[in-house]
């Protein structure tokens, strides 16, 4: 009798270990990977997805089976050890079964499930489905009772914590893999740039009207032509009377094509007859919406206006792509864009007009990007005033010194970052 009972106990412990491994594997499995495998025709992945789609029933069924098996095998062990050792068998059974269940039923199978998550999930899902179905009514009854008990303390099913948005979950996963060294910094930035298209407004990345290259329509034709060539852009806004009064766009390629057709002569060439109608976009438009509009209109250029219709700047397809890919150097540029100059003492001299996002990407800093678009704007926001040259500030762990100012615009600052250990601590706290 004792031998048969021991064999039964071993079988029950193995089944309990399988339940424990299934719990870990199916809760840790990558749903994205299983979804892709199901699309490729994997029936095992489909079984995984069906089980994981009702996680509450899955966990309830596994815990029910696991608990029943552990209690059953413990009861059998108590009987066996009591028969062999008398009253001392109760204490011996308690100690032995605690050790056996901990090592061979919990730690060992769950550790295996962690290191072989996908393999175990794919292999165990199909035989587990009928068990979950059979135990379903019991699990639902238990869940109903649990929610009634929790209801006595004011906890309702719909009062759970809000789920994290999917794109934030993806961002957190990518950041974690970057910290672990499995995702390169460039790839992390590219994925982050795509995710940011939903939140960023075109006002955050546009070329401000102060930096726009535009042409006065009232110039002589030769001066107008020279100004168009000097602009070195494929599309150039044209204004009349005031720089804010944009009357159209000149496409350099079309102008040059007509110029070539005329044999390289400007005589009688009305360049303004080639003006294209400008397209205006509100500065509150998100980059995702603007990218969609570019595709629908088959255009790569839009002028940005505020709620009053006042010109604020311009946005191009390249500006949006740079948010995803980082700076795209112009093929005719002599050197990469200046603006961030490291100093021997570890500080950086940075142009005030450089966007905070670009600084964070280039130097892997964690300056806040929601308070202002540019570094100068961030300093003004924190200082609550327009600082004078030489003034110094300290916030977010960084030290800022104003180097140059033109009228009310801060044009250059010296920024001293905190030590790397302090930056890591700050980043983890913000997360």
C-alpha positions in Angstrom: 0.0 0.0 0.0 2.8 2.4 0.9 4.5 1.9 -2.4 1.4 2.6 -4.5 0.7 5.7 -2.4 4.3 6.9 -3.0 3.9 6.4 -6.7 0.6 8.3 -6.6 2.3 11.1 -4.7 5.1 11.4 -7.3 2.5 11.5 -10.1 0.6 14.3 -8.3 3.8 16.3 -7.7 4.7 16.1 -11.4 1.2 17.3 -12.4 1.4 20.1 -9.8 4.8 21.1 -11.2 3.3 21.2 -14.7 0.6 23.5 -13.5 3.2 25.8 -11.9 5.3 25.9 -15.1 2.1 26.5 -17.1 1.2 29.5 -14.9 4.6 31.1 -15.3 5.0 30.4 -19.1 1.5 31.5 -20.1 1.7 34.7 -18.0 5.2 35.7 -19.3 4.8 34.6 -22.9 5.1 37.4 -25.5 1.6 38.0 -26.9 3.1 39.8 -29.9 5.3 36.8 -30.8 2.3 34.4 -30.4 0.1 36.6 -32.5 2.7 36.5 -35.3 3.1 32.8 -35.1 -0.7 32.3 -35.3 -0.7 34.5 -38.4 1.9 32.2 -39.9 -0.4 29.2 -39.3 0.7 27.8 -35.9 -2.2 26.0 -34.2 -0.2 25.8 -31.0 0.2 29.6 -30.9 -3.6 29.9 -31.5 -4.2 27.8 -28.4 -1.9 30.0 -26.4 -3.7 33.1 -27.6 -7.1 31.6 -26.7 -6.0 30.9 -23.2 -4.2 34.2 -22.6 -7.2 36.2 -23.9 -9.1 35.2 -20.8 -6.3 35.5 -18.3 -8.5 35.6 -15.2 -10.1 32.2 -16.1 -6.7 30.7 -17.0 -5.0 31.7 -13.7 -8.1 30.7 -11.7 -8.1 27.2 -13.3 -4.3 26.7 -12.8 -4.4 27.8 -9.2 -7.4 25.6 -8.5 -5.7 22.6 -10.0 -2.4 23.4 -8.4 -3.9 24.0 -4.9 -6.0 20.8 -5.1 -2.9 18.7 -6.1 -0.7 20.2 -3.4 -3.2 19.7 -0.6 -4.0 16.1 -1.8 -0.3 15.1 -2.0 0.3 16.7 1.4 -2.6 14.8 2.9 -1.2 11.5 1.5 2.2 12.3 2.8 0.8 12.9 6.3 -0.9 9.5 6.2 2.3 7.7 5.0 4.6 9.4 7.5 2.1 8.9 10.4 1.9 5.2 9.6 5.7 4.9 9.6 6.6 7.2 12.5 3.5 7.7 14.5 2.6 11.2 15.8 6.1 12.5 14.8 5.1 11.8 11.2 3.0 14.9 11.1 6.0 17.2 11.7 8.2 15.1 9.4 5.6 15.2 6.6 5.2 19.0 7.0 9.0 19.5 6.7 9.6 17.1 3.9 6.6 18.2 1.8 7.4 21.9 2.3 10.9 21.3 0.9 9.7 19.0 -1.9 6.9 21.3 -3.0 9.1 24.4 -2.8 12.0 22.9 -4.8 10.5 20.5 -7.2 6.9 21.9 -7.7 7.5 25.6 -7.5 11.0 26.8 -8.0 12.3 24.2 -10.5 9.4 24.2 -13.0 8.9 28.0 -12.8 12.6 28.6 -13.4 12.5 26.3 -16.4 9.4 28.2 -17.6 11.3 31.5 -17.3 14.2 30.4 -19.4 12.1 28.4 -21.9 8.9 30.5 -21.9 7.8 30.2 -25.5 8.7 26.5 -25.9 6.7 25.6 -22.7 3.8 27.8 -23.6 3.4 26.3 -27.1 3.7 22.7 -25.8 1.4 23.0 -22.8 -1.4 25.2 -24.1 -3.3 22.6 -26.2 -3.6 19.9 -23.4 -4.4 22.7 -20.9 -7.4 24.0 -22.8 -9.8 21.2 -21.9 -8.8 21.4 -18.3 -9.5 25.1 -18.2 -12.9 24.4 -19.9 -13.8 21.7 -17.4 -12.8 23.8 -14.4 -14.4 26.9 -15.9 -17.7 26.7 -14.0 -15.9 26.3 -10.7 -13.5 29.1 -11.4 -16.4 31.4 -12.4 -18.2 30.6 -9.2 -15.1 31.3 -7.1 -14.6 34.6 -9.0 -18.2 35.6 -8.4 -17.8 34.9 -4.6 -14.5 36.8 -4.5 -16.0 39.9 -6.2 -18.9 39.8 -3.7 -16.4 39.7 -0.8 -14.4 42.6 -2.3 -17.6 44.5 -2.9 -18.1 44.6 0.9 -14.9 46.8 1.0 -16.0 49.0 -1.9 -13.9 47.3 -4.6 -15.7 46.8 -7.9 -14.7 45.0 -11.1 -14.7 48.2 -13.1 -12.6 50.1 -10.5 -9.3 48.6 -11.4 -6.3 50.7 -12.3 -6.4 52.1 -15.8 -4.4 50.2 -18.4 -1.2 51.7 -19.7 -1.6 52.9 -23.3 -0.2 50.4 -25.8 2.4 52.8 -27.2 3.7 53.6 -23.7 4.0 49.9 -22.9 6.0 49.5 -26.1 8.2 52.4 -25.2 8.9 51.0 -21.8 9.7 47.6 -23.2 12.2 49.1 -25.7 13.8 51.2 -23.0 14.2 48.2 -20.8 15.8 46.2 -23.7 18.1 49.2 -24.4 19.2 49.2 -20.7 19.9 45.5 -20.9 21.9 46.0 -24.1 19.7 44.1 -26.5 18.4 47.1 -28.4 20.8 49.7 -29.9 20.4 53.4 -29.0 19.7 54.3 -32.6 16.9 51.7 -32.8 15.4 52.8 -29.5 15.4 56.5 -30.7 13.7 55.5 -34.0 11.0 53.5 -32.3 10.5 56.3 -29.8 10.3 58.8 -32.6 7.5 56.8 -34.2 5.6 56.5 -31.0 6.0 60.3 -30.3 4.2 61.1 -33.6 0.9 60.7 -31.7 1.7 63.2 -29.0 3.9 65.8 -30.7 2.4 68.8 -32.3 3.8 70.3 -35.5 4.6 73.4 -33.4 7.1 71.3 -31.5 9.2 70.5 -34.6 8.4 73.2 -37.1 11.0 75.7 -38.5 10.1 78.9 -36.7 9.2 81.9 -38.9 12.4 83.7 -37.7 14.4 80.9 -39.3 12.3 80.6 -42.5 13.9 81.4 -45.8 11.4 83.4 -47.8 11.6 85.7 -50.9 10.1 89.2 -51.4 7.8 89.1 -54.4 8.4 92.7 -55.3 12.1 92.3 -56.3 13.4 92.6 -59.8 13.1 89.2 -61.7 16.9 88.8 -61.7 17.1 89.4 -58.0 14.1 87.1 -57.4 15.8 84.4 -59.4 19.1 84.8 -57.6 17.3 84.7 -54.2 15.6 81.5 -55.2 18.9 79.8 -56.1 20.6 81.1 -52.9 17.8 79.7 -50.8 19.0 76.2 -51.7 15.6 74.6 -51.0 13.2 72.7 -53.3 10.2 74.9 -52.2 10.5 78.5 -51.1 7.7 80.7 -49.7 7.1 84.1 -51.4 5.8 87.1 -49.5 4.5 90.5 -50.3 4.5 93.7 -48.3 5.2 91.9 -45.0 7.1 88.6 -44.4 3.9 87.2 -42.7 1.9 87.7 -45.9 2.8 84.5 -47.8 1.2 84.7 -51.3 2.5 81.4 -52.7 5.3 78.9 -53.1 8.0 78.6 -55.8 9.2 75.1 -56.7 12.8 75.5 -57.7 12.7 72.6 -60.1 9.8 74.1 -62.0 11.5 77.5 -62.2 14.7 75.9 -63.4 12.8 73.8 -66.0 11.1 76.9 -67.4 14.4 78.8 -67.3 16.1 76.0 -69.3 13.2 76.0 -71.8 13.8 79.7 -72.3 17.4 79.0 -73.2 18.8 80.4 -69.9 17.3 83.8 -70.4 15.3 85.8 -67.8 13.9 88.2 -70.5 10.1 88.2 -70.3 10.2 85.4 -67.7 7.4 86.0 -65.1 8.7 83.9 -62.3 5.6 84.7 -60.1 3.4 83.0 -62.7 4.7 79.7 -61.4 3.6 80.4 -57.9 1.8 77.5 -56.2 -1.0 78.0 -53.7 0.3 77.7 -50.2 -1.1 75.1 -47.8 -1.7 76.2 -44.2 -1.9 73.8 -41.2 -2.9 74.6 -37.6 0.0 74.5 -35.1 -2.1 72.1 -32.9 -2.0 69.3 -35.5 -0.2 66.2 -34.3 2.7 64.9 -36.4 0.8 61.7 -37.1 -2.1 63.7 -38.5 0.2 65.9 -40.5 2.1 62.9 -41.9 -1.3 61.4 -43.0 -2.2 64.8 -44.6 1.1 64.9 -46.5 0.3 61.4 -47.9 -3.3 62.3 -48.8 -2.3 65.7 -50.5 0.9 64.2 -52.0 2.7 67.3 -50.6 5.8 67.6 -48.5 5.5 71.2 -47.4 3.0 73.2 -45.2 2.9 76.6 -43.6 2.0 76.6 -39.9 -0.5 79.1 -38.4 -1.9 79.6 -34.9 -5.5 79.9 -33.9 -5.6 83.5 -35.1 -4.2 82.7 -38.5 -0.8 84.3 -37.8 2.1 82.6 -39.5 4.2 80.7 -37.0 6.6 78.7 -39.3 6.7 75.9 -41.7 6.8 72.1 -41.6 8.1 69.6 -44.1 8.1 65.9 -44.5 11.8 65.9 -43.8 11.2 67.5 -40.4 8.9 64.7 -39.4 11.3 62.0 -40.7 14.0 63.6 -38.6 11.9 63.1 -35.5 12.0 59.4 -36.4 15.5 58.9 -37.9 17.4 61.8 -36.2 19.2 64.5 -38.1 19.5 63.9 -41.8 22.5 65.8 -43.0 22.1 67.7 -46.2 24.2 66.3 -49.0 25.5 69.7 -49.8 26.3 70.6 -46.2 30.0 71.1 -45.3 29.5 69.6 -41.8 26.9 68.3 -39.5 24.6 70.9 -37.9 26.4 72.9 -35.2 24.9 73.9 -31.9 26.2 71.5 -29.3 29.9 72.0 -28.5 31.5 69.9 -25.7 34.0 71.7 -23.4 37.1 70.3 -21.7 35.5 70.7 -18.2 32.6 68.3 -19.2 30.1 71.1 -19.9 28.5 71.9 -23.2 28.0 75.2 -25.0 24.6 74.9 -26.7 22.7 77.3 -28.9 19.5 78.4 -27.3 17.4 77.5 -30.3 18.3 73.8 -30.3 15.2 71.7 -29.4 15.3 70.0 -26.1 14.4 66.7 -27.8 17.5 66.9 -30.0 19.7 67.6 -27.0 18.3 64.6 -25.2 18.8 62.4 -28.2 22.3 63.6 -28.9 23.6 63.5 -25.3 21.3 60.9 -23.8 20.0 63.5 -21.2 16.6 63.5 -19.6 15.7 67.2 -19.7 11.8 67.6 -19.7 10.4 68.1 -23.2 6.9 69.1 -22.2 7.6 72.5 -20.7 9.2 74.1 -23.8 10.4 73.3 -27.3 13.9 74.8 -27.2 16.6 74.9 -24.5 16.3 78.7 -24.2 12.5 78.3 -23.7 13.1 75.7 -21.0 15.5 78.1 -19.1 13.0 81.0 -19.4 10.2 78.7 -18.2 12.1 77.7 -15.1 13.5 81.1 -14.4 10.1 82.8 -14.8 12.0 85.7 -16.4 14.3 86.5 -19.3 17.8 86.1 -17.8 20.7 88.4 -18.3 24.1 87.3 -19.6 26.1 85.6 -16.9 23.1 84.5 -14.8 23.3 80.9 -13.6 20.5 78.5 -12.7 20.3 74.9 -11.5 17.3 72.6 -12.0 16.7 69.0 -13.0 20.2 68.3 -11.7 21.8 70.4 -14.5 23.5 73.8 -14.2 22.8 76.5 -16.8 24.7 79.7 -17.5 23.5 82.3 -20.0 26.4 83.1 -22.4 24.7 85.3 -25.1 21.5 87.1 -25.4 20.1 89.2 -28.3 17.3 91.5 -27.2 14.8 89.1 -25.5 16.3 85.9 -27.0 18.8 83.7 -25.3 21.1 82.6 -28.1 23.8 80.5 -26.2 24.1 78.7 -22.9 26.6 76.6 -21.0 25.1 73.5 -19.6 26.8 71.3 -17.1 25.2 67.9 -16.7 25.1 65.9 -13.4 27.3 62.9 -12.8 26.3 59.8 -14.7 25.2 58.1 -11.5 23.0 61.0 -10.6 21.5 61.1 -14.1 20.7 57.4 -13.8 19.0 57.9 -10.4 17.0 60.8 -11.8 15.9 58.9 -14.9 14.8 55.9 -12.8 12.9 58.3 -10.5 11.1 59.9 -13.4 10.2 56.6 -14.8 
